[in-house]
Amino acid sequence: MEQILSLRGVGFGYGSTPVVQDVDLDVGKGEILGILGPNGSGKSTLLNLMDGILKPNAGEVEVSGAPIRDMGRAAVAREVAMVSQESHFRFSFSVLQVVLMGRFPHLRPLEFEGESDIVVAREALEATHCLGLAGRSVHTLSGGERQRVLIARALAQEPKVILLDEPTSFLDLKLKHEIFRLIGRLSEEKGLSVVVASHDIDLVSQYCSRILMLKDGAVFKVGEPHEVITAPNIEAVFDCPVQVETHPFTSRPRVSVL
């Protein structure tokens, strides 16, 4: 499998406090990788390192074979798009305007979006089933609509990798699955690599092809869902007794707290 994103011995910390420690990881083309771990385990920090927002204190992050530390912000954004856990808009932008913000890495300084950028933005809205929302204010959207629009903005960057930080927070059960099905469809249809950090073990188990489990900023286990989602692993990382069963329809592991 072609490797799009690679981390080699990556470490990061604030002062003498380590947050991420000695992470080795490859993300393949079209792969959906889930990152699991309790609060404070380094999930968001690891995503920010993958996006070049944070610079590692040790090791190297590479995208398409090039070190991110040597790339400018626009160059990174043409390769990697981030959908953050929280996105606030001070002004009442339309949905189309929000998605057009994703075109910034393809524009020269002070250049306005052209017709080709609008075409890309509309295609991104169509891919996320948001085209009918194009004229709406972003402030009028429901949680699920807003999340799909933010994914559309990331798609408009035309990246090779999309990083999602807790994309289903505050969504109900139906919308959680809709977002993950959307992620899976985009990965399959467009060959996108997706890295998603989540607290929802069952969602990650059902929709991700591989899982990275973090404990105290270090890799505890990485592998396919049945290799990672085991009772001993979850109890060791989350300090919570669980029972792991096989889902009757997907044959993926699912978790019940004891």
VOKOLPA-359125 format. One record per residue (C-alpha): x, y, z; residue number from 1; residue in one letter. Coordinates in steps of 0.2 Angstrom, whole numbers, plus 2048, in hexadecimal, padded with zeros to 3 digits. Layout:
BEGIN
NODE X Y Z NUM a
...
END
This chain:
BEGIN
NODE 800 800 800 1 m
NODE 806 811 7FB 2 e
NODE 80B 81B 80B 3 q
NODE 804 82D 80C 4 i
NODE 808 832 81D 5 l
NODE 817 82C 828 6 s
NODE 81D 82F 83A 7 l
NODE 82E 82A 83F 8 r
NODE 832 82A 852 9 g
NODE 827 83A 854 10 v
NODE 827 842 865 11 g
NODE 820 852 86C 12 f
NODE 81E 85A 87D 13 g
NODE 81D 86A 886 14 y
NODE 82D 86E 88F 15 g
NODE 831 85E 899 16 s
NODE 820 857 897 17 t
NODE 81E 84A 889 18 p
NODE 80D 849 880 19 v
NODE 812 83E 871 20 v
NODE 820 832 872 21 q
NODE 82A 828 865 22 d
NODE 81B 825 859 23 v
NODE 81F 81B 849 24 d
NODE 810 81A 83D 25 l
NODE 80C 818 82A 26 d
NODE 7FB 81D 823 27 v
NODE 7F7 815 812 28 g
NODE 7EE 81D 803 29 k
NODE 7DB 81A 805 30 g
NODE 7DD 814 817 31 e
NODE 7D2 819 826 32 i
NODE 7DC 819 836 33 l
NODE 7D4 81B 846 34 g
NODE 7DD 822 856 35 i
NODE 7D7 81D 867 36 l
NODE 7DC 822 878 37 g
NODE 7D5 82A 888 38 p
NODE 7D5 83D 88B 39 n
NODE 7E7 843 88C 40 g
NODE 7EF 835 882 41 s
NODE 7F5 840 874 42 g
NODE 7E8 83D 866 43 k
NODE 7E5 84F 862 44 s
NODE 7F8 853 863 45 t
NODE 7FC 845 858 46 l
NODE 7F0 84C 84B 47 l
NODE 7F7 85D 84C 48 n
NODE 809 856 849 49 l
NODE 802 84D 83A 50 m
NODE 7FB 85D 833 51 d
NODE 80B 867 837 52 g
NODE 802 873 843 53 i
NODE 80F 86C 850 54 l
NODE 821 868 84D 55 k
NODE 827 858 855 56 p
NODE 835 85A 862 57 n
NODE 83C 849 85B 58 a
NODE 83A 83F 84B 59 g
NODE 832 843 83B 60 e
NODE 821 845 833 61 v
NODE 820 842 820 62 e
NODE 812 844 813 63 v
NODE 814 83D 802 64 s
NODE 827 83A 806 65 g
NODE 82B 84C 80B 66 a
NODE 82E 852 81D 67 p
NODE 820 85D 823 68 i
NODE 82D 868 82C 69 r
NODE 834 86E 81B 70 d
NODE 823 872 813 71 m
NODE 81A 882 814 72 g
NODE 808 883 81B 73 r
NODE 800 884 80A 74 a
NODE 80A 875 804 75 a
NODE 805 86B 813 76 v
NODE 7F3 870 811 77 a
NODE 7F3 869 7FF 78 r
NODE 7F8 858 806 79 e
NODE 7EF 858 817 80 v
NODE 7DE 85F 81D 81 a
NODE 7D9 860 82F 82 m
NODE 7C7 860 836 83 v
NODE 7C9 866 848 84 s
NODE 7BF 861 857 85 q
NODE 7B8 873 858 86 e
NODE 7B6 880 84A 87 s
NODE 7AE 891 84E 88 h
NODE 7A9 89E 842 89 f
NODE 7A7 8B0 848 90 r
NODE 79E 8B5 838 91 f
NODE 78F 8AE 830 92 s
NODE 798 8A7 821 93 f
NODE 78D 89D 814 94 s
NODE 791 88A 813 95 v
NODE 799 88D 802 96 l
NODE 7A4 89B 809 97 q
NODE 7AA 88F 817 98 v
NODE 7AE 881 80A 99 v
NODE 7B7 88D 7FF 100 l
NODE 7C3 891 80E 101 m
NODE 7CA 880 80A 102 g
NODE 7D1 887 7F9 103 r
NODE 7DE 892 802 104 f
NODE 7ED 886 7FF 105 p
NODE 7E9 887 7EC 106 h
NODE 7E9 89B 7EB 107 l
NODE 7F6 8A7 7EA 108 r
NODE 7F7 8B5 7F8 109 p
NODE 7E8 8C1 7F7 110 l
NODE 7E1 8B7 7E8 111 e
NODE 7CE 8B4 7E8 112 f
NODE 7C6 8A4 7E4 113 e
NODE 7C2 8A1 7D2 114 g
NODE 7B5 897 7C9 115 e
NODE 7C0 887 7CA 116 s
NODE 7C0 889 7DD 117 d
NODE 7AD 88B 7DE 118 i
NODE 7AC 87B 7D3 119 v
NODE 7B7 871 7DF 120 v
NODE 7AE 878 7EE 121 a
NODE 79D 873 7E7 122 r
NODE 7A4 862 7E3 123 e
NODE 7A9 860 7F5 124 a
NODE 798 865 7FB 125 l
NODE 790 859 7EF 126 e
NODE 79C 84B 7F5 127 a
NODE 796 84E 807 128 t
NODE 784 850 803 129 h
NODE 784 863 808 130 c
NODE 781 86B 7F7 131 l
NODE 770 870 7FC 132 g
NODE 777 87A 80B 133 l
NODE 783 884 800 134 a
NODE 779 895 803 135 g
NODE 775 892 816 136 r
NODE 77F 89B 824 137 s
NODE 78B 88F 82D 138 v
NODE 782 895 83D 139 h
NODE 772 88D 838 140 t
NODE 778 87C 836 141 l
NODE 775 86D 841 142 s
NODE 784 863 849 143 g
NODE 784 856 83B 144 g
NODE 782 863 82D 145 e
NODE 790 86D 834 146 r
NODE 79C 85E 835 147 q
NODE 798 859 823 148 r
NODE 79C 86B 81E 149 v
NODE 7AC 86B 827 150 l
NODE 7B1 85A 81E 151 i
NODE 7AC 863 80E 152 a
NODE 7B8 871 812 153 r
NODE 7C6 865 814 154 a
NODE 7C2 85C 804 155 l
NODE 7C3 86D 7FB 156 a
NODE 7D5 86D 7FF 157 q
NODE 7D7 85E 7F4 158 e
NODE 7E2 855 801 159 p
NODE 7E9 844 801 160 k
NODE 7E6 842 814 161 v
NODE 7D7 848 81F 162 i
NODE 7DA 849 831 163 l
NODE 7CA 849 83C 164 l
NODE 7CB 84D 84F 165 d
NODE 7BB 846 858 166 e
NODE 7B0 849 849 167 p
NODE 7A0 842 851 168 t
NODE 7A1 84B 862 169 s
NODE 790 851 867 170 f
NODE 787 848 859 171 l
NODE 779 83B 85C 172 d
NODE 77B 829 858 173 l
NODE 774 82A 846 174 k
NODE 77F 839 842 175 l
NODE 78E 830 849 176 k
NODE 78C 822 83D 177 h
NODE 788 82D 82E 178 e
NODE 798 837 830 179 i
NODE 7A2 827 831 180 f
NODE 799 820 822 181 r
NODE 79D 830 819 182 l
NODE 7AF 82F 81E 183 i
NODE 7B0 81D 817 184 g
NODE 7A7 821 807 185 r
NODE 7B3 830 803 186 l
NODE 7C2 825 807 187 s
NODE 7BC 818 7FB 188 e
NODE 7B7 823 7ED 189 e
NODE 7C5 830 7ED 190 k
NODE 7D3 825 7F4 191 g
NODE 7D5 831 803 192 l
NODE 7DF 82C 812 193 s
NODE 7D5 830 822 194 v
NODE 7DC 831 834 195 v
NODE 7CE 833 841 196 v
NODE 7D1 835 854 197 a
NODE 7C2 830 85E 198 s
NODE 7BC 82B 86F 199 h
NODE 7AF 81F 868 200 d
NODE 7B7 80E 868 201 i
NODE 7A8 806 85F 202 d
NODE 7A7 812 851 203 l
NODE 7BA 811 84D 204 v
NODE 7B9 7FE 84E 205 s
NODE 7AB 7FD 841 206 q
NODE 7B2 80A 835 207 y
NODE 7C5 80A 835 208 c
NODE 7D0 7FE 82C 209 s
NODE 7DE 800 83A 210 r
NODE 7DF 807 84B 211 i
NODE 7ED 810 855 212 l
NODE 7EA 80F 868 213 m
NODE 7F3 81C 872 214 l
NODE 7F8 81C 884 215 k
NODE 801 82A 88D 216 d
NODE 806 831 87B 217 g
NODE 80E 820 876 218 a
NODE 808 813 86A 219 v
NODE 801 805 874 220 f
NODE 7FA 7FB 866 221 k
NODE 7F7 7FD 853 222 v
NODE 7EF 7F1 847 223 g
NODE 7DE 7EB 840 224 e
NODE 7CF 7ED 84B 225 p
NODE 7CF 7DB 852 226 h
NODE 7E1 7DD 857 227 e
NODE 7DF 7ED 860 228 v
NODE 7CD 7ED 867 229 i
NODE 7CF 7DF 875 230 t
NODE 7CA 7DF 887 231 a
NODE 7DC 7DF 88E 232 p
NODE 7E1 7ED 882 233 n
NODE 7D2 7F8 887 234 i
NODE 7D4 7F5 899 235 e
NODE 7E7 7F9 899 236 a
NODE 7E4 809 88F 237 v
NODE 7D3 810 896 238 f
NODE 7D4 808 8A7 239 d
NODE 7C3 801 8A5 240 c
NODE 7BD 7EF 8A5 241 p
NODE 7B4 7EB 895 242 v
NODE 7AD 7DC 88B 243 q
NODE 7B1 7DB 879 244 v
NODE 7A6 7D1 86D 245 e
NODE 7A4 7CF 85B 246 t
NODE 797 7D9 852 247 h
NODE 78A 7CE 84A 248 p
NODE 789 7D7 83A 249 f
NODE 79B 7DE 837 250 t
NODE 7A5 7D1 840 251 s
NODE 7AF 7E0 848 252 r
NODE 7B2 7E1 85A 253 p
NODE 7A6 7EB 865 254 r
NODE 7A8 7F0 877 255 v
NODE 79D 7F0 886 256 s
NODE 7A2 7F8 897 257 v
NODE 7A0 7EC 8A6 258 l
END
